[in-house]
Amino acid sequence: MLQKWHKGMAAAAVVALLVSGCGQKPAPQGTGAIPPATSSQGSGSGNTQGTSPQTPQTPVQPQEKQLKMKAYFSDDKLENLVEKEVSITYKQDQDKYAAALKALTVSSDPKAVPLFKGFTFKSVVFKNGALTIDLSMSPESRLGSGGEEMLLRALQNTLFQFSEVQTFDVLLDGKKVESLMGHMDLPHPFKRGQK
């Protein structure tokens, strides 16, 4: 009987230690105090740190911004530029340039043909008034000399409507090239007001 009483007291002491350890707050950082180690053995809570779980704070997601802008396409005969007002959405201000370029790749109007169909804009970086665009092209993206000239004008008209963009440079798969399609010279960089 005495042994049962000792075992009962030992079990009660272990439970008392566990319960008293769960209510302690961790020591503030920088005080040099070490928080007491606790054991989750037999507590059944699954909490191994001995503190109550805190609700994780989720970072505040920036709200999407909308901007109406002009995008440039070809007419259905590939003879003239067609200006269309489009609405783009983006989260950060630096993302609006990529969103503007993406708007050039699709059109819901059959009379406004996207000159940038088959283009992928791999990176668009804006710094100190200069925009650097790294793109790649699929074989279907290639146009004749008139189409390439329109494509470059569409790019200038689209990007220079943002007053903060003073220059932009176009890289093809990370490299400066003399021409995108072999017909028109590709300036490095394009400058505002340059024809």
PyMOL commands that set and color helices and strands:
alter all, ss='L'
color gray80, all
select helices_A, chain A and resi 2-22+93-103+139-141+145-159
alter helices_A, ss='H'
color red, helices_A
select strands_A, chain A and resi 65-74+81-90+119-127+130-137+167-172+190-191
alter strands_A, ss='S'
color yellow, strands_A
deselect
rebuild
show_as cartoon
